[in-house]
Amino acid sequence: MVDHVDITLVEAEKSEVIKMGPITIRILEDGSNTDNRIGAISLTIPGKTPGPILHWHRMHDETFLVTKGRVRFSTDKGIVDAKVGDYVVVPTKAIHTFSNPFDEEAEFFNSFTPAYYVDYLRMLADALKEGGVMQEKQKAIMAQFATFEVEVPGERCRSEAWVVVGL
């Protein structure tokens, strides 16, 4: 016999919201309903807003569905500008980042497998509230989630901008 479970409705006005600088993150699934198999957020990023530093994840995959505006995805191979309806898949170990260099606000739906990466966002938001030397805190949190910065030769480290954005 199969054990049946109920579905979960995440109502927009009742979901957990995290503000990190100008970015708004709405947590849709933190893994608590999926045995940590999948996590999901909705992220709103104002125009002319940088994203995280170039990085890669050793232990999780991500997907991005652009739902408003345009989002720029940068990799070690080049740049891709995704528009509404475009879906970006970032497998484990893929070097990437995103930003919104455009004038209009952008939004995307972002999933993580496994879901633990949602806790990275929570921990980073808490560290931002505490203040202090964010660059060290941020790198320590990244390491806990098997996420690593990629240094770009000839380019100044963007960690300061990343801390402001909070990703």
C-alpha positions in Angstrom: 0.0 0.0 0.0 1.2 3.5 -0.8 1.3 6.2 1.8 -0.3 9.3 0.4 0.6 12.8 1.5 -1.0 16.2 1.0 0.2 18.9 -1.3 1.5 22.1 0.1 0.2 25.5 -0.9 2.6 28.4 -0.4 0.4 31.5 -0.4 2.3 34.6 -1.8 1.4 36.8 1.2 2.4 34.2 3.8 5.8 33.1 2.4 9.0 33.9 4.1 10.7 37.0 2.6 14.4 37.9 2.9 15.7 41.4 2.0 19.4 41.6 1.1 20.3 45.1 0.1 18.1 46.0 -2.9 17.2 42.3 -3.6 14.0 40.6 -2.4 13.9 36.8 -2.0 10.7 35.0 -1.4 11.2 31.4 -0.1 8.8 29.1 -1.8 10.2 25.7 -0.6 13.0 25.3 1.8 13.0 21.5 1.6 10.8 20.9 4.6 8.0 19.5 2.3 10.3 17.5 0.0 12.7 15.8 2.3 15.3 18.3 1.2 15.2 17.1 -2.4 14.3 20.5 -3.9 14.3 24.1 -2.7 12.8 27.1 -4.5 12.8 30.8 -4.3 11.5 33.8 -6.3 14.1 36.6 -6.5 13.4 40.2 -7.5 16.4 42.2 -8.6 16.1 45.9 -9.4 17.6 47.3 -12.6 21.4 48.2 -12.6 22.0 45.7 -9.8 25.1 43.5 -9.7 24.9 39.9 -8.6 27.1 37.5 -6.8 30.8 37.0 -7.8 31.6 34.3 -10.3 31.3 31.0 -8.5 30.5 27.3 -8.7 28.8 24.7 -6.5 30.2 21.3 -5.8 27.0 19.8 -4.4 23.9 21.2 -5.9 22.2 22.1 -9.2 20.2 25.2 -9.9 17.6 26.3 -12.4 16.4 29.8 -13.2 13.1 30.7 -15.0 13.0 34.4 -15.9 9.5 35.7 -15.1 10.0 39.4 -15.5 12.5 41.6 -17.3 15.9 40.2 -18.3 18.7 38.6 -16.3 22.3 38.4 -17.4 24.1 35.1 -16.8 27.9 35.2 -17.0 30.0 32.1 -17.2 33.6 31.3 -17.8 32.6 30.8 -21.5 30.7 34.1 -22.0 27.5 36.0 -21.4 23.9 35.0 -21.9 21.0 37.5 -21.6 17.8 35.6 -20.6 14.3 37.1 -21.1 10.9 36.3 -19.8 10.1 32.6 -20.3 13.8 31.6 -20.8 15.0 28.7 -18.6 18.7 28.5 -17.5 20.1 25.2 -16.1 23.2 25.4 -14.0 24.5 21.9 -13.2 26.9 21.1 -10.4 30.4 22.5 -11.0 29.3 25.0 -13.7 31.0 28.4 -13.3 28.3 31.1 -13.2 26.8 34.3 -11.8 23.9 36.5 -12.6 23.1 40.2 -12.6 20.6 42.8 -13.8 22.5 45.4 -15.8 19.3 46.5 -17.5 17.1 49.4 -16.6 13.9 47.5 -15.7 13.4 45.3 -12.7 13.8 41.6 -13.2 12.4 38.5 -11.4 13.2 34.8 -11.7 12.1 31.5 -10.1 15.1 29.6 -8.9 15.3 26.0 -7.8 18.0 24.1 -5.9 18.7 20.4 -5.6 19.2 19.5 -2.9 17.3 22.2 -0.9 20.0 23.0 1.6 21.2 26.0 -0.3 18.1 27.9 0.8 19.7 27.9 4.3 22.8 29.6 2.7 20.5 32.6 1.9 19.1 32.7 5.4 22.6 32.5 7.0 23.9 35.3 4.7 20.9 37.5 5.5 21.5 37.0 9.2 25.3 37.8 8.8 24.4 41.0 7.0 22.2 42.0 9.9 25.0 41.4 12.4 27.4 43.6 10.5 31.1 43.4 11.0 33.6 42.1 8.4 31.2 40.6 5.8 33.8 39.3 3.3 35.2 36.8 5.8 31.7 35.8 7.0 30.5 35.4 3.5 33.4 33.1 2.4 32.9 31.0 5.5 29.2 30.6 4.8 29.9 29.8 1.1 32.4 27.0 2.2 29.7 25.4 4.4 27.6 25.0 1.3 30.4 23.8 -1.0 30.3 27.0 -3.0 33.5 28.5 -4.3 34.6 31.9 -5.7 36.2 31.9 -9.1 39.0 34.5 -9.5 39.1 36.2 -12.8 42.7 37.1 -13.9 43.2 40.8 -14.3 39.9 41.6 -12.5 39.6 43.1 -9.1 37.7 40.8 -6.7 34.0 41.7 -6.7 33.3 40.4 -3.2 32.6 43.9 -1.9 29.8 44.3 -4.5 28.5 40.8 -3.7 28.3 41.6 0.0 26.2 44.7 -0.8 23.8 42.7 -2.9 23.9 39.9 -0.4 24.2 36.8 -2.6 
